[in-house]
Amino acid sequence: MKLCLPTPLHRLDRAFPNHDVWIKRDDLTGFALGGNKTRKAAKLLEDAEGSDVLLTVGDTQSNHARVIAACAAQKGIECELFLTGPNPGRATSNLLLDRLAGASVRFVDDPDQREAAMNQRASELRIAGKKPYAIPLGGSNAIGASAFVEAAKEIDATDPATVVLASSSGGTYAGLMKGFEGAPIKLIGIRVDRDPDPEKRICEIVEGFDPSDVNLNSDFVGEDYAVPTREGMAAIRLLWQKEGVLLDPVYTGKAMAGLISLLERGELSGRIIFWHTGGTPSIFRYSATDLGVDDL
Ligand SMILES: Cc1ncc(COP(=O)(O)O)c(C=O)c1O
């Protein structure tokens, strides 16, 4: 699996002509349409050496599942995904790419039961003599997060900055928090779901931090996970029209809406880096109406 690192870092001078806003293009990490999950998957795959089935869990349109399915396909091993049900009937966007990679998909209606279903299947496979490797939600364990401890080195951390990113299962935030430890870099995670105790979960992924060290903002989730917001769509339109950079309605659009709002309220200043975590394929699952543009 070949990653294109370091990813580019460039200024967003047309979208933000009056501010020092930069973008870290982790949407361009290079394998299976890129994104933060690709960095994590590379680390997890090293650890999975010798396995013959990769299993993971996620939302129906999980970016992480798409990348893991592609990793398994490239290695010529099997992939089993446990995604939130019900079965949508049509495979679109990331789910289409999962199927195209040859992954088998099992839908689990209760998201809290996905991990149990995966672990039970891993036990069955082990009994049958296979070598399964089960990956937690979002690849967010210490191994996955270690990719972001390394990724932090791609930023000049002697120059003060605020880094803004979308945060969900927490591995990306956790790795960057560890990577920027002691540096004059402030990290702001814009939440995109309402799962309980995100600060505690982040501190369970990397050692040496307390929940009070974690800086998450919950103001931009909107109605729910994966439900587009007006502000998120305005952010997507701005970056697409002014910079030719695509964001998505689930993660990066909401995170950019957070950055814009904090900037407008005077709560952000100096060098600001938006960490683009990818996820762009998910925009194609939405209709024009969902995204607030006129259909043809
Ligand atoms: C595009 C995108 N951005 C951000 C995130 C959040 O990353 P993490 O789960 O490490 O918090 C995800 C994870 O699902 C993602 O797919």
The ligand as an SDF file (V2000), in Angstrom:
LIG
                    3D

 16 16  0  0  0  0  0  0  0  0999 V2000
  -13.5230   11.9870    6.5610 C   0  0  0  0  0  0  0  0  0  0  0  0
  -13.3730   11.7850    8.0180 C   0  0  0  0  0  0  0  0  0  0  0  0
  -12.9670   12.8190    8.7620 N   0  0  0  0  0  0  0  0  0  0  0  0
  -12.8100   12.7190   10.0900 C   0  0  0  0  0  0  0  0  0  0  0  0
  -13.1020   11.5360   10.7430 C   0  0  0  0  0  0  0  0  0  0  0  0
  -12.9250   11.4850   12.2160 C   0  0  0  0  0  0  0  0  0  0  0  0
  -11.7710   10.7900   12.5310 O   0  0  0  0  0  0  0  0  0  0  0  0
  -11.6860    9.9960   13.8970 P   0  0  0  0  0  0  0  0  0  0  0  0
  -12.6830    8.8900   13.7950 O   0  0  0  0  0  0  0  0  0  0  0  0
  -10.2940    9.5640   13.9920 O   0  0  0  0  0  0  0  0  0  0  0  0
  -12.1050   10.9480   14.9800 O   0  0  0  0  0  0  0  0  0  0  0  0
  -13.5320   10.4250   10.0130 C   0  0  0  0  0  0  0  0  0  0  0  0
  -13.8600    9.1750   10.7020 C   0  0  0  0  0  0  0  0  0  0  0  0
  -14.8240    8.5430   10.5830 O   0  0  0  0  0  0  0  0  0  0  0  0
  -13.6640   10.5490    8.6110 C   0  0  0  0  0  0  0  0  0  0  0  0
  -14.0760    9.5160    7.8510 O   0  0  0  0  0  0  0  0  0  0  0  0
  1  2  1  0
  2  3  1  0
  2 15  2  0
  3  4  2  0
  4  5  1  0
  5  6  1  0
  5 12  2  0
  6  7  1  0
  7  8  1  0
  8  9  2  0
  8 10  1  0
  8 11  1  0
 12 13  1  0
 12 15  1  0
 13 14  2  0
 15 16  1  0
M  END
$$$$
